[in-house]
């Protein structure tokens, strides 16, 4: 039995998974008191792929209004 998923369903699922990882990553940052965040940290801690981790890290950097690795801008 094969499961066929439409491209739209796949995008919706990917966005939902990214959103869940984003929320978990924000909690992780707060719990650990991290000052820096990189893709590898997200990959290893949450056992996820590079592309998904990169999207989440980039979103956090953009939303926090920071450049580079620093996520705790004063």
PyMOL commands that place a pseudoatom at each C-alpha (Angstrom):
pseudoatom trace, name=CA, resn=UNK, resi=1, chain=A, elem=C, hetatm=0, pos=[0.000, 0.000, 0.000]
pseudoatom trace, name=CA, resn=UNK, resi=2, chain=A, elem=C, hetatm=0, pos=[1.477, 3.342, -0.990]
pseudoatom trace, name=CA, resn=UNK, resi=3, chain=A, elem=C, hetatm=0, pos=[0.573, 6.647, 0.525]
pseudoatom trace, name=CA, resn=UNK, resi=4, chain=A, elem=C, hetatm=0, pos=[0.312, 9.508, -1.918]
pseudoatom trace, name=CA, resn=UNK, resi=5, chain=A, elem=C, hetatm=0, pos=[0.449, 12.987, -0.398]
pseudoatom trace, name=CA, resn=UNK, resi=6, chain=A, elem=C, hetatm=0, pos=[-0.337, 16.072, -2.420]
pseudoatom trace, name=CA, resn=UNK, resi=7, chain=A, elem=C, hetatm=0, pos=[2.265, 18.800, -2.659]
pseudoatom trace, name=CA, resn=UNK, resi=8, chain=A, elem=C, hetatm=0, pos=[-0.037, 21.168, -0.757]
pseudoatom trace, name=CA, resn=UNK, resi=9, chain=A, elem=C, hetatm=0, pos=[-0.491, 18.650, 2.079]
pseudoatom trace, name=CA, resn=UNK, resi=10, chain=A, elem=C, hetatm=0, pos=[3.251, 18.131, 2.219]
pseudoatom trace, name=CA, resn=UNK, resi=11, chain=A, elem=C, hetatm=0, pos=[3.864, 21.894, 2.515]
pseudoatom trace, name=CA, resn=UNK, resi=12, chain=A, elem=C, hetatm=0, pos=[1.220, 22.207, 5.235]
pseudoatom trace, name=CA, resn=UNK, resi=13, chain=A, elem=C, hetatm=0, pos=[2.765, 19.349, 7.202]
pseudoatom trace, name=CA, resn=UNK, resi=14, chain=A, elem=C, hetatm=0, pos=[6.262, 20.799, 6.815]
pseudoatom trace, name=CA, resn=UNK, resi=15, chain=A, elem=C, hetatm=0, pos=[5.096, 24.205, 8.045]
pseudoatom trace, name=CA, resn=UNK, resi=16, chain=A, elem=C, hetatm=0, pos=[3.397, 22.598, 11.048]
pseudoatom trace, name=CA, resn=UNK, resi=17, chain=A, elem=C, hetatm=0, pos=[6.553, 20.638, 11.878]
pseudoatom trace, name=CA, resn=UNK, resi=18, chain=A, elem=C, hetatm=0, pos=[8.663, 23.797, 11.505]
pseudoatom trace, name=CA, resn=UNK, resi=19, chain=A, elem=C, hetatm=0, pos=[6.289, 25.672, 13.825]
pseudoatom trace, name=CA, resn=UNK, resi=20, chain=A, elem=C, hetatm=0, pos=[6.528, 22.921, 16.464]
pseudoatom trace, name=CA, resn=UNK, resi=21, chain=A, elem=C, hetatm=0, pos=[10.331, 22.907, 16.220]
pseudoatom trace, name=CA, resn=UNK, resi=22, chain=A, elem=C, hetatm=0, pos=[10.356, 26.713, 16.427]
pseudoatom trace, name=CA, resn=UNK, resi=23, chain=A, elem=C, hetatm=0, pos=[8.331, 26.678, 19.645]
pseudoatom trace, name=CA, resn=UNK, resi=24, chain=A, elem=C, hetatm=0, pos=[10.481, 23.909, 21.150]
pseudoatom trace, name=CA, resn=UNK, resi=25, chain=A, elem=C, hetatm=0, pos=[13.638, 25.779, 20.191]
pseudoatom trace, name=CA, resn=UNK, resi=26, chain=A, elem=C, hetatm=0, pos=[12.442, 28.988, 21.857]
pseudoatom trace, name=CA, resn=UNK, resi=27, chain=A, elem=C, hetatm=0, pos=[11.710, 27.024, 25.050]
pseudoatom trace, name=CA, resn=UNK, resi=28, chain=A, elem=C, hetatm=0, pos=[15.121, 25.349, 24.813]
pseudoatom trace, name=CA, resn=UNK, resi=29, chain=A, elem=C, hetatm=0, pos=[16.833, 28.756, 24.493]
pseudoatom trace, name=CA, resn=UNK, resi=30, chain=A, elem=C, hetatm=0, pos=[14.991, 30.086, 27.537]
pseudoatom trace, name=CA, resn=UNK, resi=31, chain=A, elem=C, hetatm=0, pos=[15.595, 26.983, 29.663]
pseudoatom trace, name=CA, resn=UNK, resi=32, chain=A, elem=C, hetatm=0, pos=[19.307, 26.817, 28.878]
pseudoatom trace, name=CA, resn=UNK, resi=33, chain=A, elem=C, hetatm=0, pos=[19.831, 30.581, 28.909]
pseudoatom trace, name=CA, resn=UNK, resi=34, chain=A, elem=C, hetatm=0, pos=[21.616, 30.393, 25.586]
pseudoatom trace, name=CA, resn=UNK, resi=35, chain=A, elem=C, hetatm=0, pos=[23.331, 33.499, 24.272]
pseudoatom trace, name=CA, resn=UNK, resi=36, chain=A, elem=C, hetatm=0, pos=[24.187, 31.969, 20.917]
pseudoatom trace, name=CA, resn=UNK, resi=37, chain=A, elem=C, hetatm=0, pos=[22.279, 29.616, 18.668]
pseudoatom trace, name=CA, resn=UNK, resi=38, chain=A, elem=C, hetatm=0, pos=[23.525, 27.721, 15.680]
pseudoatom trace, name=CA, resn=UNK, resi=39, chain=A, elem=C, hetatm=0, pos=[22.026, 25.213, 13.314]
pseudoatom trace, name=CA, resn=UNK, resi=40, chain=A, elem=C, hetatm=0, pos=[24.091, 22.295, 14.587]
pseudoatom trace, name=CA, resn=UNK, resi=41, chain=A, elem=C, hetatm=0, pos=[22.800, 22.800, 18.147]
pseudoatom trace, name=CA, resn=UNK, resi=42, chain=A, elem=C, hetatm=0, pos=[19.199, 22.567, 16.929]
pseudoatom trace, name=CA, resn=UNK, resi=43, chain=A, elem=C, hetatm=0, pos=[20.001, 19.575, 14.731]
pseudoatom trace, name=CA, resn=UNK, resi=44, chain=A, elem=C, hetatm=0, pos=[21.654, 17.608, 17.508]
pseudoatom trace, name=CA, resn=UNK, resi=45, chain=A, elem=C, hetatm=0, pos=[19.285, 18.500, 20.333]
pseudoatom trace, name=CA, resn=UNK, resi=46, chain=A, elem=C, hetatm=0, pos=[16.095, 17.855, 18.374]
pseudoatom trace, name=CA, resn=UNK, resi=47, chain=A, elem=C, hetatm=0, pos=[17.401, 15.144, 16.015]
pseudoatom trace, name=CA, resn=UNK, resi=48, chain=A, elem=C, hetatm=0, pos=[16.261, 16.977, 12.915]
pseudoatom trace, name=CA, resn=UNK, resi=49, chain=A, elem=C, hetatm=0, pos=[17.696, 17.641, 9.489]
pseudoatom trace, name=CA, resn=UNK, resi=50, chain=A, elem=C, hetatm=0, pos=[19.887, 20.520, 8.463]
pseudoatom trace, name=CA, resn=UNK, resi=51, chain=A, elem=C, hetatm=0, pos=[17.309, 22.301, 6.292]
pseudoatom trace, name=CA, resn=UNK, resi=52, chain=A, elem=C, hetatm=0, pos=[14.575, 22.315, 8.929]
pseudoatom trace, name=CA, resn=UNK, resi=53, chain=A, elem=C, hetatm=0, pos=[17.002, 23.433, 11.641]
pseudoatom trace, name=CA, resn=UNK, resi=54, chain=A, elem=C, hetatm=0, pos=[18.334, 26.178, 9.360]
pseudoatom trace, name=CA, resn=UNK, resi=55, chain=A, elem=C, hetatm=0, pos=[14.821, 27.502, 8.664]
pseudoatom trace, name=CA, resn=UNK, resi=56, chain=A, elem=C, hetatm=0, pos=[14.043, 27.648, 12.379]
pseudoatom trace, name=CA, resn=UNK, resi=57, chain=A, elem=C, hetatm=0, pos=[17.341, 29.296, 13.334]
pseudoatom trace, name=CA, resn=UNK, resi=58, chain=A, elem=C, hetatm=0, pos=[16.983, 31.865, 10.561]
pseudoatom trace, name=CA, resn=UNK, resi=59, chain=A, elem=C, hetatm=0, pos=[13.417, 32.643, 11.652]
pseudoatom trace, name=CA, resn=UNK, resi=60, chain=A, elem=C, hetatm=0, pos=[14.541, 33.157, 15.252]
pseudoatom trace, name=CA, resn=UNK, resi=61, chain=A, elem=C, hetatm=0, pos=[17.379, 35.418, 14.136]
pseudoatom trace, name=CA, resn=UNK, resi=62, chain=A, elem=C, hetatm=0, pos=[15.057, 37.481, 11.939]
pseudoatom trace, name=CA, resn=UNK, resi=63, chain=A, elem=C, hetatm=0, pos=[12.320, 37.794, 14.552]
pseudoatom trace, name=CA, resn=UNK, resi=64, chain=A, elem=C, hetatm=0, pos=[14.802, 38.749, 17.269]
pseudoatom trace, name=CA, resn=UNK, resi=65, chain=A, elem=C, hetatm=0, pos=[16.305, 41.325, 14.900]
pseudoatom trace, name=CA, resn=UNK, resi=66, chain=A, elem=C, hetatm=0, pos=[19.862, 40.105, 15.309]
pseudoatom trace, name=CA, resn=UNK, resi=67, chain=A, elem=C, hetatm=0, pos=[22.720, 39.309, 13.020]
pseudoatom trace, name=CA, resn=UNK, resi=68, chain=A, elem=C, hetatm=0, pos=[25.220, 36.506, 13.358]
pseudoatom trace, name=CA, resn=UNK, resi=69, chain=A, elem=C, hetatm=0, pos=[24.803, 34.031, 16.171]
pseudoatom trace, name=CA, resn=UNK, resi=70, chain=A, elem=C, hetatm=0, pos=[23.853, 36.401, 18.999]
pseudoatom trace, name=CA, resn=UNK, resi=71, chain=A, elem=C, hetatm=0, pos=[20.216, 35.791, 19.967]
pseudoatom trace, name=CA, resn=UNK, resi=72, chain=A, elem=C, hetatm=0, pos=[20.049, 37.947, 23.093]
pseudoatom trace, name=CA, resn=UNK, resi=73, chain=A, elem=C, hetatm=0, pos=[20.178, 41.434, 21.665]
pseudoatom trace, name=CA, resn=UNK, resi=74, chain=A, elem=C, hetatm=0, pos=[19.921, 44.187, 24.276]
for i in range(1, 74): cmd.bond("trace and resi %d" % i, "trace and resi %d" % (i + 1))
show_as sticks, trace
zoom trace
